[in-house]
Amino acid sequence: MSHMPQSRPYHHGDLRAALLAAAEHTLRERGVGSLSLRELAREVGVSHAAPGRHFKDKQALLNDLALAGYERLGLALDAADDPALTIEPRLTALSRAYLGFAVDNTELLELMYARKHDPDASEQMAAAFERTVGSLVQVVADAQKRGEIIAGDPEELNLVTGATLHGMAALISGGVLTSEAALAGVDNLVHHLLHGLKPR
C-alpha cells in the first residue's frame, strides 16, 4: 500500500517565536545573507507559506529580529543600572553590560545598528534605540545634576560614551581585541573616558 507524502503543517504552536529563534541561529552561523523565509519555514517544519502570516517579507523579519535584540539589550542595561551609584561605578556597570551583550550577540548587534539606520526603519525601531543606547543620556544628565561631570548638552556628551562603547564592540567583532581583554579593561576604559588622558 502506497502512502501519500505528508505535507508540512501550516500551523505551529508559536511560529513567530520559532522563526525568530531560527533566524537568529542562522544569523550567528551563516550571516544575514543566508536568511530566507522559505528556508526558515523548512527548518521549523511548517509550510513555506506559513511565515507570511507573521512577516510580509525578509525585511520585516530582519526588523523584528533587530527589535527583539533591542529588547534584550534593554533588559541587560536595566539589570545593570543603579541610579543611586555615582557616575563612575554606574557607567562601568552599564558599559560592562553593553559589551557583554556585544560579545554574546555580535552579529545581532550589527543587524540592530543596520536596521536603525535603514531609510525604511520604522519609528518603533528608532524608539527601541532610544530606550537602550539612548537611555545613557539620562545617566549623563543625572551626573550633571550631581556635579560629577561638566555641564553641556547631555546628548552631545553621551555621543562620546556611545562612540567609545560601539568602537570597543567593533574591535571585539573584528578580532583586534579578545572579549576577555575588553571586558577586563572596562574599569580603565570608563575611568579614562571620565577623567581624560591629561596629567592631573
Secondary structure, 3 states (H helix, E strand, C coil): CCCCCCCCCCCCCCHHHHHHHHHHHHHHHHCHHHCCHHHHHHHHCCCCCHHHHCCCCHHHHHHHHHHHHHHHHHHHHHHHCCCCCCHHHHHHHHHHHHHHHHHHCHHHHHHHHHHHCCCCCCHHHHHHHHHCHHHHHHHHHHHHHCCCCCCCCHHHHHHHHHHHHHHHHHHHHCCCCCHHHHHHCHHHHHHHHHHCCCCC
